Amino acid sequence: MNKKRSGILPKKVIEFIKGGRCAVMATEDKDGRPFTAIMSWLVAKDEKTIYLAVMKGSQALANIVERKAISLEVLGDNIIYCVRGDGRVVGGEMKSTPMPTAKVEMKVSEVRDHSAPGVLFKGPTYSFAKGKEHRAVVEKAIFDELYE
């Protein structure tokens, strides 16, 4: 098997996207053009399933509902993976999010390792500004709800 491409998430990616990480999500709009959005509310349930919290009324959610196809570029320190699959809205509106949000289940169909030998990649990170540390508690509740 080509170690650069498979149909399941490697353990290091599952461990990496347990909440509080960023990925770039791409969907396809009605004209066939790519539409990207940064995602930080996502968790890997297992090697074939990722859950995402996607804002209701957003172009990203409309694209997922209409065309299902999702591609994620998962970026971390020495982690560069493209994850492709189909998404669908599961359950009702999420309760833990500060705005109306849908829980999207992504079934993984393809995983590509985009790393290159000898290249040390530094992934994006985020933190909360002084006075906004309480958002970490909100995020934990969101990640817990995504795992349900």
N, C-alpha and C positions, 0 to 999 in steps of 0.2 A: 504494500500500500504506500502511496506517495504520502510522506509525512507532512507535506505542505497543504494537503487537501483531504477532507473527510466529511462524513455526514453527522458527526457528533462533536459536542464541545469537549475539549481536553479538560482534565481536572484543574489545571492552573487557571483556565478561563472561568470555570464554574466557581472556583474559590475567589477569583478576582471580582466578579460581578455579583457580590452578595450584598450590594447596597452601598451607596456613597461613591460610586465611580461614574465616570462620564463615557458616553459612546455617542458617535454621530449616527443618527438614523436617517436612512434614505427611503423614500416611498416614491411612487409614480403618480403624477397628477393626471387629470383627464385628457391632457394633450400629449401624454407620453413623456413628459419632461421630468427629470429628477427633482425631488423636493427634499431638502435636508432640514434636520432639527437636532439640536443637542439634547441628549437624554441623560438625566442623572437619577431618575427614579426607575431603576430596572434591577431585576434579580434573576439569577439562573437557578431554576428549581432543580434541574437535573441535566443530563447530557443532551437532551432533545427539546427542552422547554425553557423559555425565558418569558418572564412577565414584566410588562412595562405599564407605567401610569401615564396616560396620554390625555392632554387637556381636551375636554369636550368643546366642540365648536372650532377646533383647530383644523388647518388644512391637512396636517399629518393624519389625524384620526379619520377625516373624510376619505383620504386616499386609501387607508387601510381597510375601511368598511367597503369601499367600492372596488378595490383591486387586490387586496390582501397582501401583496408582496411587500416584504420588509428586508432591508439590508442594514446591518449594524457594523460600524467600524469600531471595534473595542480597542481602546488605547490606554496603555499603562506602561510602567517602567519595564522595558524589554518585552512588552506584550503588544502585538499588532495583529489583530485577527479580524477578518471579514466574516460575518455570520449572516447567512441568508435563510429566509423561510417565509412562511405565510402566517399572517396574524388574524385574529378575530377577537371581538369584544366578548368578554365573559362576565357574567354577573351584572349587577346594577351599578349605579354611581358609587365610586369609592367614598368611604366615610372619613378617612383620615387626612385627606388632602385639603389644603386651604382654598381650593377652587374646584369647580365641577370637573371631574376627571373620570375617565373610563379605564378599567383594567383590561389590558390587551394581552392575550396569550399568543406567543410566537412559537410555532413548531419549527425547529431547526431542520433544514434540509441540506445545507452545505456550509462547511467551515473551511476557511483558507488562512493559512499562516502567512502573513505578509512581512515577517521579519527577514532580515538579511544577515548572513554570517559576518561577524566583525563590526556590526553596527549596533551601538548602544543607544537605545531609544528611551527618552524621558517622556512619560505620559503626562497629560493634563491632570491637574488636581483643582480642587476648590475648597474653600473654607468660609466660615461666616465672619462677617465684620463684627467689631466690638459692639455689644449691645444686641446682637442678633444670634447669640449662641443657643437660644431656646429653639431655634430651627432644627437643631440636631435631634431634639426629642420628637419633633413633628416628623422628621425624616425617618426615624426609627419606627414610628407607628405606620408610616407608609410602607416601608420595607416589610414589616410584619404582616400587613394586610395583603401585600402582593404574594407572600408565601402561602397565604390561606388557600 
